Amino acid sequence: MRLRIELERIGDAVLDLNYNYNLASLIYRRIQKSDGSLSLNLHEKKGFKFFTFSKLMVPKRMFKIVDNHMVIVSRDVYFYFSTPVDEIAKALVEGLLSEPNVEICGAKFTISEISVIKERNIGKKERFVTLSPINVSTTKEGKVRDLYPDNPDFYKNLKLNLINKYLCLFKKEPKEYDLEITPIRTKPKRIKVKNTFHRCVEMVFDAKGSRELLEIGYKAGFGERNSMGFGMVKVV
């Protein structure tokens, strides 16, 4: 299920540029408010959470960057949320509607509208653009290192991540394993989550091969740390 969640600011809205953790915390809290056992399961289980979300979108880019903060001028902002598990989306919606006043980095908003977005039928060849940057890492000599698309391991690990997501969610192997990703445009980013900076990349990319792997990436996110706001895409 794919959602568009619209917020109206209450008073001034000044957010830390690294707001991912704060927005993720809001999502977890609202899921917990609606379904405590589901929230506990998401928190406690290791591995994939099977949801992702976009950056905060500001209409007409009506915001200013001051030092390390985003000052929102627009009255409204919104973000997208996606999950292949409808139960998670329904719990989030119920939690948000039951208590529509929210805070992100201390800035106050009220939920003005939640819309269900029609999902695209994913084929064997698609062009995607990121709504939140993709994070891919590798572990060498006991150290975790984030990768950029100029490293061949970026694509190998991205594919392996999608395969593992599919296996974990559906408890079976995909019919096809082929996957080829071709970057069209890339923009490297660094985003801080808690006390750690993660290298990631905003991308426009072509992907072809296994429809099942492309679909799980479209619905649950490409790459890692999806539940912290990485790897959401849309079809273009």
C-alpha positions as CSV (number, residue, x, y, z in Angstrom):
1,M,0.0,0.0,0.0
2,R,1.2,3.5,-0.9
3,L,0.1,6.6,1.0
4,R,0.5,10.3,0.7
5,I,0.4,12.0,4.1
6,E,-0.2,15.7,4.1
7,L,0.7,18.0,7.1
8,E,-0.2,21.6,7.8
9,R,2.3,23.4,10.0
10,I,1.2,25.0,13.2
11,G,3.3,28.1,13.8
12,D,6.9,28.3,12.7
13,A,8.5,25.1,11.4
14,V,12.3,24.8,11.7
15,L,13.6,21.2,11.2
16,D,17.1,19.8,11.5
17,L,18.2,18.8,8.0
18,N,18.8,15.3,9.3
19,Y,15.2,14.7,10.3
20,N,15.0,11.0,9.2
21,Y,15.2,9.5,12.7
22,N,12.5,12.0,14.0
23,L,10.1,11.2,11.1
24,A,10.7,7.4,11.6
25,S,10.0,7.8,15.3
26,L,6.7,9.5,14.5
27,I,5.8,6.6,12.2
28,Y,6.7,4.0,14.8
29,R,4.8,5.9,17.6
30,R,1.6,6.1,15.5
31,I,1.8,2.4,14.5
32,Q,2.2,1.6,18.2
33,K,-0.8,3.8,19.1
34,S,-3.0,1.8,16.8
35,D,-1.5,-1.7,17.1
36,G,0.9,-2.2,20.0
37,S,1.7,-5.9,19.2
38,L,2.6,-5.0,15.6
39,S,4.8,-2.1,16.7
40,L,6.6,-4.3,19.2
41,N,7.2,-6.9,16.5
42,L,8.6,-4.2,14.2
43,H,10.9,-2.9,16.9
44,E,12.1,-6.3,18.2
45,K,12.7,-8.3,15.1
46,K,16.0,-8.0,13.4
47,G,16.3,-7.5,9.6
48,F,13.7,-6.0,7.3
49,K,10.7,-3.9,8.6
50,F,9.1,-3.9,5.1
51,F,8.2,-0.2,4.9
52,T,9.9,2.9,3.6
53,F,9.1,6.6,3.4
54,S,10.1,9.6,1.3
55,K,11.8,12.9,2.2
56,L,9.5,15.7,3.3
57,M,8.2,17.4,0.2
58,V,7.6,21.1,0.3
59,P,5.4,22.5,-2.5
60,K,7.2,24.9,-4.8
61,R,10.3,24.4,-2.7
62,M,9.0,27.1,-0.3
63,F,11.7,26.6,2.3
64,K,15.0,28.1,3.3
65,I,18.2,26.5,4.5
66,V,19.7,28.3,7.5
67,D,22.9,26.7,8.9
68,N,21.9,23.0,9.4
69,H,18.2,23.6,9.4
70,M,15.3,23.8,7.0
71,V,12.9,26.7,7.6
72,I,9.6,25.8,6.0
73,V,7.8,28.7,4.5
74,S,5.0,26.8,2.9
75,R,1.9,26.2,5.0
76,D,1.8,22.5,3.8
77,V,4.3,19.7,3.5
78,Y,3.8,16.0,2.7
79,F,5.6,12.7,2.5
80,Y,5.0,9.3,0.9
81,F,4.9,6.0,2.7
82,S,5.0,2.5,1.1
83,T,4.8,-1.0,2.4
84,P,4.0,-4.4,0.9
85,V,2.3,-5.3,4.2
86,D,-1.2,-3.6,4.3
87,E,-1.5,-4.2,8.0
88,I,1.4,-1.8,8.6
89,A,-0.2,0.9,6.5
90,K,-3.6,0.5,8.1
91,A,-2.1,0.8,11.6
92,L,-0.2,3.9,10.6
93,V,-3.3,5.6,9.2
94,E,-5.4,4.7,12.2
95,G,-2.7,6.0,14.6
96,L,-2.3,9.3,12.7
97,L,-6.0,9.9,12.5
98,S,-6.6,9.1,16.1
99,E,-4.1,11.8,17.2
100,P,-3.6,14.2,14.2
101,N,-1.3,16.7,15.9
102,V,2.3,15.6,15.5
103,E,5.8,16.9,16.0
104,I,8.9,16.5,13.9
105,C,12.1,17.9,15.4
106,G,10.0,20.0,17.7
107,A,8.1,21.6,14.8
108,K,4.3,21.2,15.2
109,F,2.0,20.0,12.4
110,T,-1.5,18.6,12.0
111,I,-2.4,15.8,9.6
112,S,-4.6,17.4,7.0
113,E,-5.2,14.5,4.6
114,I,-4.1,10.9,4.0
115,S,-4.6,9.5,0.5
116,V,-4.1,6.0,-0.8
117,I,-2.0,6.2,-4.0
118,K,-2.6,3.7,-6.7
119,E,0.4,1.5,-7.1
120,R,2.0,1.0,-10.5
121,N,2.1,-2.4,-12.1
122,I,5.8,-3.2,-12.2
123,G,7.1,-4.9,-15.3
124,K,10.5,-6.4,-16.2
125,K,11.9,-3.0,-17.3
126,E,11.3,0.2,-15.4
127,R,12.8,3.6,-14.9
128,F,12.8,4.7,-11.2
129,V,13.6,8.0,-9.4
130,T,14.3,8.1,-5.7
131,L,12.0,9.8,-3.3
132,S,14.5,9.2,-0.6
133,P,18.2,8.3,-1.2
134,I,19.4,4.7,-1.5
135,N,21.8,3.3,1.1
136,V,24.0,0.3,0.3
137,S,26.8,-1.0,2.4
138,T,29.4,-3.7,2.6
139,T,31.3,-5.3,5.5
140,K,35.1,-5.8,5.1
141,E,37.5,-6.7,7.9
142,G,34.7,-6.3,10.4
143,K,34.0,-2.7,9.3
144,V,30.8,-1.5,7.6
145,R,31.4,0.8,4.7
146,D,28.7,2.6,2.7
147,L,29.0,2.4,-1.1
148,Y,28.3,4.7,-4.0
149,P,27.3,3.6,-7.5
150,D,30.9,3.9,-8.8
151,N,31.6,0.7,-6.9
152,P,30.6,-2.6,-8.5
153,D,29.7,-4.0,-5.1
154,F,26.9,-1.4,-4.9
155,Y,24.9,-3.2,-7.5
156,K,25.8,-6.7,-6.3
157,N,24.7,-5.9,-2.7
158,L,21.6,-4.0,-3.9
159,K,20.5,-7.1,-5.8
160,L,21.3,-9.4,-2.9
161,N,19.3,-7.2,-0.6
162,L,16.2,-7.4,-2.8
163,I,16.5,-11.2,-3.0
164,N,16.7,-11.5,0.8
165,K,13.7,-9.2,1.2
166,Y,11.7,-11.4,-1.2
167,L,12.8,-14.6,0.6
168,C,12.0,-13.1,4.0
169,L,8.5,-11.7,3.1
170,F,7.2,-14.6,0.9
171,K,9.1,-17.5,2.3
172,K,10.0,-18.7,-1.2
173,E,12.5,-18.0,-3.9
174,P,11.7,-15.6,-6.8
175,K,11.1,-17.2,-10.1
176,E,13.9,-15.1,-11.6
177,Y,17.1,-13.7,-10.2
178,D,18.3,-11.6,-13.1
179,L,18.7,-7.9,-12.3
180,E,20.5,-5.1,-14.2
181,I,20.6,-1.6,-12.9
182,T,21.9,1.3,-15.0
183,P,22.3,4.7,-13.4
184,I,21.1,7.7,-15.4
185,R,21.8,10.5,-12.9
186,T,23.2,10.2,-9.4
187,K,23.7,12.7,-6.5
188,P,25.7,11.6,-3.5
189,K,24.4,12.5,0.0
190,R,25.3,12.1,3.6
191,I,22.4,11.7,6.1
192,K,22.8,11.5,9.9
193,V,20.7,8.9,11.7
194,K,21.1,9.2,15.5
195,N,24.9,9.7,15.8
196,T,26.0,8.1,12.6
197,F,26.3,9.6,9.1
198,H,25.4,7.3,6.2
199,R,26.5,7.8,2.7
200,C,23.7,7.4,0.2
201,V,22.6,8.4,-3.2
202,E,19.7,10.1,-5.0
203,M,19.3,8.4,-8.4
204,V,17.4,8.1,-11.6
205,F,18.0,4.6,-12.8
206,D,16.9,2.0,-15.3
207,A,16.2,-1.5,-13.9
208,K,15.4,-4.6,-15.8
209,G,15.2,-8.3,-15.0
210,S,13.1,-10.1,-12.4
211,R,9.7,-8.5,-12.0
212,E,9.5,-9.9,-8.5
213,L,12.7,-8.2,-7.4
214,L,11.7,-4.9,-8.9
215,E,8.3,-5.0,-7.3
216,I,9.7,-5.7,-3.8
217,G,12.1,-2.7,-4.3
218,Y,9.2,-0.5,-5.4
219,K,7.0,-1.5,-2.5
220,A,9.5,-2.0,0.4
221,G,12.4,0.2,-0.8
222,F,15.7,-0.3,-2.6
223,G,18.8,-0.8,-0.5
224,E,19.1,-0.7,3.3
225,R,17.7,1.2,6.3
226,N,14.3,1.6,4.5
227,S,12.4,2.1,7.8
228,M,14.7,5.1,8.5
229,G,13.6,6.8,5.3
230,F,16.0,5.4,2.7
231,G,15.3,3.8,-0.7
232,M,11.8,4.9,-1.6
233,V,11.2,5.2,-5.4
234,K,8.6,6.1,-7.9
235,V,8.2,5.0,-11.5
236,V,8.9,7.6,-14.2
